[in-house]
Amino acid sequence: MTSTTVQGRLRALGRAELTLLLRNRTAVFVALLVPVVMVAAMKSSLESVDLAGTGVSVAGAALSGGVGMVLIQVVYMNLVAAYVARREDLVLKRLRTGEVPDREILTGTALPSVALALVQTALMISVGSAAFGLGWPQRPELLAAGLLLGAVMLTALAAATSVMTRTVQTAQLTTLPLFLVSMVGSGLFVPLEVLPDGLASVCELLPMTGVMTLVRTGWLGGGEGADVLGAGLNALVWTALAVFAVQRWFRWEPRR
């Protein structure tokens, strides 16, 4: 009987999932083009917003928000559909009969989406820095932390959301709440500094707010130590809650 390593199992799962992802032309289209379109729409809409006092330019707000949009679209929304599809096709059930632990099954399924999101993010930062005069990331360690925490948190949230999703088609509906709430209240479209103080305080508790704070601070600079610490704590708490939900309620077999 031959044994395999963790790296080997994750590589095999990731390669299989990448093959399935590339066969789904709709998913590839959404992952690659929709974030770009959304960034253009954000830039146009932000031109009518007074950003004075926020320390963020229109291009900076739009492109840093685009990073958050890539994470939500490519990691979260794509993975909810992927987990549901693998569950309904009995792929997850068959994988569990082998030597692969549950966490590796979920991680291996997520690897292609996370990798694609990171590549898109790198391209967006390069274009923003070179073509829009935003400069290269001022605090790359915070930017990297925001991207890593965002990818892990949204992977866990995707697995948790799949519990409430019966079919791949309904994934478009079950992912909408987080998508809409994040666009409006997590600083993707409009920096929280332009919102009323009371509303901004509530929005600081949303899942993507901490990630966006780390991304924007890491790329564009600014931000105080307490803000960065609070942003990291926000992302870690939401990740822990999502992981608990997955451990408690994740479905490995088709819903009846």
C-alpha positions in Angstrom: 0.0 0.0 0.0 1.5 3.4 -1.0 1.2 6.5 1.1 1.0 10.1 -0.1 2.1 13.4 1.3 0.0 16.4 2.1 1.6 18.4 -0.7 1.0 15.6 -3.2 -2.7 15.2 -2.2 -3.3 19.0 -2.3 -1.5 19.2 -5.7 -3.7 16.4 -7.1 -6.9 17.9 -5.8 -5.9 21.4 -7.0 -5.0 20.1 -10.5 -8.4 18.3 -10.8 -10.3 21.3 -9.6 -8.4 23.6 -12.0 -9.4 21.3 -14.9 -13.0 21.5 -13.9 -12.9 25.3 -13.4 -11.4 25.8 -16.9 -14.1 23.7 -18.4 -16.7 26.0 -16.9 -16.5 28.9 -19.3 -19.1 30.9 -17.4 -17.2 30.7 -14.2 -14.0 31.7 -16.0 -15.7 34.7 -17.6 -17.1 35.9 -14.3 -13.8 35.4 -12.5 -11.7 37.2 -15.1 -13.9 40.0 -16.6 -16.5 40.9 -14.0 -14.1 42.4 -11.5 -12.5 44.5 -14.3 -15.9 45.8 -15.3 -16.8 46.5 -11.7 -13.6 48.5 -11.2 -14.5 50.7 -14.2 -18.0 51.2 -12.8 -16.6 52.0 -9.4 -14.2 54.6 -10.8 -17.0 56.3 -12.7 -19.3 56.4 -9.7 -16.6 57.6 -7.3 -16.0 60.7 -9.4 -19.2 62.2 -7.9 -18.2 61.3 -4.3 -16.4 63.8 -2.2 -13.2 62.0 -1.0 -11.6 65.1 0.5 -10.2 64.3 3.9 -10.0 60.5 3.3 -6.5 60.6 1.9 -7.6 58.4 -1.0 -7.9 59.4 -4.6 -10.6 58.2 -7.0 -8.2 55.8 -8.7 -6.9 54.5 -5.4 -10.4 53.9 -4.0 -11.5 52.2 -7.2 -8.5 49.9 -7.7 -8.2 48.9 -4.0 -11.9 48.2 -4.0 -11.3 46.1 -7.1 -8.9 43.9 -5.1 -11.8 43.2 -2.7 -14.1 42.6 -5.6 -11.7 40.0 -7.0 -11.6 38.2 -3.7 -15.4 38.1 -3.4 -16.1 37.2 -7.0 -13.2 34.7 -7.6 -12.8 33.1 -4.2 -16.2 33.4 -2.3 -18.8 33.3 -5.1 -16.9 30.8 -7.3 -16.2 28.5 -4.4 -19.8 28.3 -3.1 -20.8 27.0 -6.5 -17.8 24.6 -6.6 -18.5 23.1 -3.2 -22.2 22.6 -4.0 -21.4 21.1 -7.4 -18.9 18.6 -6.0 -21.3 17.7 -3.2 -24.2 17.1 -5.5 -22.0 15.1 -7.9 -20.9 12.9 -4.9 -17.3 14.0 -5.5 -16.9 15.1 -1.8 -18.4 11.8 -0.6 -16.1 9.7 -2.6 -13.0 11.7 -1.6 -13.9 11.1 2.1 -13.7 7.3 1.6 -9.9 7.7 0.9 -7.0 8.9 3.0 -7.6 12.6 2.4 -8.7 14.5 5.6 -11.7 16.8 5.4 -9.7 20.0 5.7 -7.5 18.9 2.7 -10.5 18.2 0.5 -11.9 21.7 1.2 -8.4 23.3 0.8 -7.6 21.5 -2.4 -10.9 22.5 -3.9 -10.1 26.1 -3.1 -6.5 26.3 -4.4 -7.2 27.2 -8.0 -9.7 29.9 -7.1 -7.3 31.4 -4.5 -4.4 31.2 -7.0 -6.4 32.9 -9.7 -7.5 35.7 -7.3 -3.9 36.3 -6.2 -2.7 36.5 -9.8 -5.5 39.0 -10.7 -4.7 41.0 -7.6 -1.0 41.2 -8.5 -1.9 42.4 -12.0 -4.3 45.0 -10.7 -1.7 46.3 -8.3 0.9 46.4 -11.0 -1.4 48.3 -13.4 -2.6 50.7 -10.7 1.0 51.4 -9.6 2.4 51.9 -13.1 -0.5 53.4 -15.0 -2.5 55.4 -12.4 0.4 56.8 -10.4 -0.6 55.1 -7.1 2.9 53.9 -6.4 4.0 50.5 -5.3 2.6 49.1 -2.0 3.9 51.2 0.9 3.5 48.5 3.5 3.6 45.2 1.6 3.4 43.1 4.7 0.0 44.5 5.5 -1.2 44.0 1.9 0.0 40.4 2.0 -1.7 39.9 5.4 -4.9 41.3 4.0 -4.9 39.1 0.9 -4.0 36.0 2.9 -6.6 36.6 5.6 -9.2 37.5 2.9 -8.6 34.3 1.0 -8.8 32.1 4.0 -11.8 33.8 5.5 -13.8 33.8 2.2 -12.9 30.2 1.6 -14.3 29.3 5.0 -17.4 31.5 4.4 -17.9 29.9 1.0 -17.9 26.4 2.6 -20.4 27.7 5.3 -22.6 29.3 2.7 -22.8 26.1 0.7 -24.6 24.5 3.6 -27.6 26.8 2.8 -27.3 26.3 -1.0 -29.2 23.5 -2.6 -28.1 23.8 -6.2 -25.4 25.5 -8.2 -28.0 27.8 -9.7 -29.2 29.0 -6.2 -25.6 29.8 -5.3 -26.2 33.1 -7.2 -28.8 34.0 -4.6 -27.2 32.7 -1.4 -24.0 34.6 -2.2 -25.8 37.9 -2.8 -26.1 39.1 0.8 -22.4 39.1 1.5 -21.7 40.5 -1.9 -24.1 43.4 -1.5 -23.3 44.2 2.1 -19.6 44.2 1.3 -20.0 46.6 -1.7 -22.1 49.0 0.3 -20.5 48.8 3.8 -17.0 47.4 3.7 -15.3 50.2 1.8 -15.2 48.5 -1.6 -17.1 51.3 -3.3 -16.8 54.2 -0.8 -14.3 54.6 2.0 -15.9 54.3 5.4 -14.5 57.8 6.2 -17.2 59.4 4.1 -20.0 57.6 5.9 -21.8 59.0 9.1 -19.9 58.0 12.2 -22.6 55.8 13.6 -23.1 53.9 10.3 -19.3 53.6 9.8 -19.0 52.0 13.3 -21.5 49.4 12.3 -19.8 48.8 9.0 -16.5 48.2 10.7 -17.9 44.9 12.0 -18.7 43.5 8.6 -16.7 40.5 7.3 -14.8 42.3 4.5 -14.1 45.5 6.3 -11.0 44.3 8.1 -9.6 42.8 4.9 -10.2 46.0 3.0 -8.6 48.1 5.7 -5.4 46.0 5.5 -5.4 46.0 1.7 -5.9 49.7 1.4 -3.4 50.6 4.2 -0.9 48.2 2.8 -1.1 49.5 -0.7 -1.8 53.2 -0.3 -0.4 53.8 3.2 -2.0 55.8 6.1 -4.0 54.2 8.9 -3.1 54.0 12.6 -1.8 51.1 14.5 -5.1 50.6 16.3 -7.0 50.5 13.0 -4.7 47.9 11.6 -4.9 45.8 14.7 -8.7 46.0 14.8 -8.8 45.1 11.1 -6.7 42.0 11.6 -8.8 41.0 14.6 -12.0 41.5 12.6 -10.8 39.1 9.9 -9.6 36.5 12.4 -12.9 36.5 14.3 -15.0 36.1 11.1 -12.6 33.3 10.0 -13.0 31.5 13.3 -16.8 31.8 13.1 -16.9 30.5 9.6 -14.5 27.6 10.4 -16.8 26.7 13.4 -19.8 26.7 11.1 -18.1 24.5 8.6 -17.0 22.0 11.3 -20.5 21.9 12.7 -22.8 22.0 9.7 -21.0 21.4 6.4 -22.7 18.8 4.2 -20.7 16.2 2.4 -23.6 14.5 0.7 -26.4 15.8 -1.5 -29.3 17.5 0.2 -32.5 15.6 0.1 
